[in-house]
Amino acid sequence: MLEVQDLNKSFGTLQALKGLSLRVQPGEIFGFVGSNGAGKTTAMRIMLGVLSTDSGRVSWNGKEVDDDVRRKIGYMPEERGLYPKMQVGRQLEYFARLHGLGKAEATRATEQWTDRLGVAGRRNDNVQKLSLGNQQRVQLAAALVHDPIILVLDEPFSGLDPVAVDVMSQVLKDKAKSGVPVIFSSHQLDLVERLCDRVGIVSRGSIVAEGTIHELRNAGKPQIALAVSAGPDRVHAALASAGVKPQPDPLEGTSDAPSADGLTRVIVDAEEIDDQALLRAALSAGPVHEFAPRRPHLADLFKDVVVAAQPEEPTQKGRRGIFGRRKDTAR
Ligand SMILES: Nc1ncnc2c1ncn2[C@@H]1O[C@H](COP(=O)(O)OP(=O)(O)OP(=O)(O)O)[C@@H](O)[C@H]1O
């Protein structure tokens, strides 16, 4: 298990990390999300040992991570780290050899990963001739070429086209399936929601919410999705008379909440009113086609929890966010 305990890191007067802790189990994909400047890159760089921590520790299977373990980590840095004027194939072989692979093994791994990531035809090109997306595929190959025991990837999906996103997602799933703990940061929350076993939301240097997608969604505010066969004015008036303030359904027009002529879709905070009273109010506007509990998606949770943690010096309440005390991450 990869364990990060109580990291603190300051740059001058700025405290970038404030007691950040997380655990990633073998075979698990952990999504590391947070606003710009929250501290994700700083924490990942400390995990890799390319940045020192002021206090706290990073351990692998109970032992502090040393140079030997670090050599076996696959890392994709945010600032990317390829040599622009070096050929893709030679560069990957070079990285593989740096991590201790023999020549034949390095060549074999380079061929395997460039094939898998769809850049085999570019092996003899200098990196700078590749599109940014293809450079990113090569960067992922560089993180994988030495068959790492841990994967730490800083925004691996940013700027990728949908095909490349699928290829990269499948690679991460396969690596996790083979028992590797995978941690990656991303601002693409729909992707994180689809791909990750667990997610940690970082705000101002600490994890403010953490759990499986299911746990996080269930801990969010319950809502009711309503679809009523009546015009919006009529539906809003009927609900207002029952003391409810409906919101537009953010999923309207998707396969979860298809639009139809004459159908009004709204979301109601389930804590505002009991189900029976809500149903009566909706029926007074027209036939009710849908009346279903709705759990918030990661993007909604993210906004709630990050806003809840916004005060300059977070209070205990703010630090806990909307999910209550952070759960122990042990399984
Ligand atoms: N070398 C550095 N010197 C000074 N400040 C730094 C340094 N590295 C990071 N910081 C600051 O530490 C804070 C955390 O930055 P970090 O890059 O870890 O955030 P992040 O969560 O990765 O953000 P993003 O999503 O924008 O990549 C920011 O305020 C950043 O400006």
The ligand as an SDF file (V2000), in Angstrom:
LIG
                    3D

 31 33  0  0  0  0  0  0  0  0999 V2000
    8.3430   25.7620   -6.2600 N   0  0  0  0  0  0  0  0  0  0  0  0
    7.3820   26.5350   -5.7610 C   0  0  0  0  0  0  0  0  0  0  0  0
    7.6770   27.7440   -5.2120 N   0  0  0  0  0  0  0  0  0  0  0  0
    6.7220   28.5290   -4.6900 C   0  0  0  0  0  0  0  0  0  0  0  0
    5.3990   28.2030   -4.6290 N   0  0  0  0  0  0  0  0  0  0  0  0
    5.0550   27.0280   -5.1640 C   0  0  0  0  0  0  0  0  0  0  0  0
    6.0210   26.1330   -5.7450 C   0  0  0  0  0  0  0  0  0  0  0  0
    5.3660   25.0170   -6.1660 N   0  0  0  0  0  0  0  0  0  0  0  0
    4.0610   25.2140   -5.8750 C   0  0  0  0  0  0  0  0  0  0  0  0
    3.8890   26.4050   -5.2740 N   0  0  0  0  0  0  0  0  0  0  0  0
    2.5910   26.9310   -4.7590 C   0  0  0  0  0  0  0  0  0  0  0  0
    2.0230   25.9260   -3.9450 O   0  0  0  0  0  0  0  0  0  0  0  0
    0.5940   25.8940   -4.1180 C   0  0  0  0  0  0  0  0  0  0  0  0
    0.1830   24.5160   -4.5550 C   0  0  0  0  0  0  0  0  0  0  0  0
    0.6000   24.3240   -5.9020 O   0  0  0  0  0  0  0  0  0  0  0  0
    0.3850   22.9560   -6.6980 P   0  0  0  0  0  0  0  0  0  0  0  0
    1.0970   23.1050   -8.0070 O   0  0  0  0  0  0  0  0  0  0  0  0
    0.7780   21.8230   -5.8280 O   0  0  0  0  0  0  0  0  0  0  0  0
   -1.1910   22.9480   -6.9180 O   0  0  0  0  0  0  0  0  0  0  0  0
   -2.0880   21.9930   -7.8480 P   0  0  0  0  0  0  0  0  0  0  0  0
   -3.1700   21.4970   -6.9770 O   0  0  0  0  0  0  0  0  0  0  0  0
   -1.2390   20.9860   -8.5140 O   0  0  0  0  0  0  0  0  0  0  0  0
   -2.6610   23.0270   -8.8940 O   0  0  0  0  0  0  0  0  0  0  0  0
   -3.0750   22.8410  -10.4600 P   0  0  0  0  0  0  0  0  0  0  0  0
   -4.3810   22.1140  -10.4750 O   0  0  0  0  0  0  0  0  0  0  0  0
   -3.2070   24.2540  -10.9180 O   0  0  0  0  0  0  0  0  0  0  0  0
   -1.9630   22.1050  -11.1450 O   0  0  0  0  0  0  0  0  0  0  0  0
    0.2740   26.9790   -5.1420 C   0  0  0  0  0  0  0  0  0  0  0  0
   -0.1080   28.1510   -4.4380 O   0  0  0  0  0  0  0  0  0  0  0  0
    1.5880   27.1780   -5.8660 C   0  0  0  0  0  0  0  0  0  0  0  0
    1.6840   28.4960   -6.3680 O   0  0  0  0  0  0  0  0  0  0  0  0
  1  2  1  0
  2  3  1  0
  2  7  2  0
  3  4  2  0
  4  5  1  0
  5  6  2  0
  6  7  1  0
  6 10  1  0
  7  8  1  0
  8  9  2  0
  9 10  1  0
 10 11  1  0
 11 12  1  0
 11 30  1  0
 12 13  1  0
 13 14  1  0
 13 28  1  0
 14 15  1  0
 15 16  1  0
 16 17  2  0
 16 18  1  0
 16 19  1  0
 19 20  1  0
 20 21  2  0
 20 22  1  0
 20 23  1  0
 23 24  1  0
 24 25  2  0
 24 26  1  0
 24 27  1  0
 28 29  1  0
 28 30  1  0
 30 31  1  0
M  END
$$$$
